[in-house]
């Protein structure tokens, strides 16, 4: 299993950099993973998206569809791309500690 070292901590990830043990996720892990997405500092807007994704995943064990993510967070899709340049699936879900989404996130 591949690993990534961020801020002196080692995390088990898949070949795309998604956390392989979602149970180890916390705010510090999210901030570390954000570095891999070019995010130097998590803003309140970043946290709103990440916390929504995390809560949804914990409840349904799947990432929400993009339309639902936008509706529930109040962000337009373009704003989510501004926050997470690689997008809601690759960027936001990775920072939220979710497994790599298989559907349309």
Buried (B, 14 or more C-beta within 10 A) or exposed (E): EEEBEBEEEEBEBEEEBBBBEBEEBEEEBBBBBBBBBEBEEBEEBBBBBBBBBBEBBEEEEBBBBBEEBBEBBEBEEEBBBEBBEBBBBBBBBBBBBBBBBEEEB
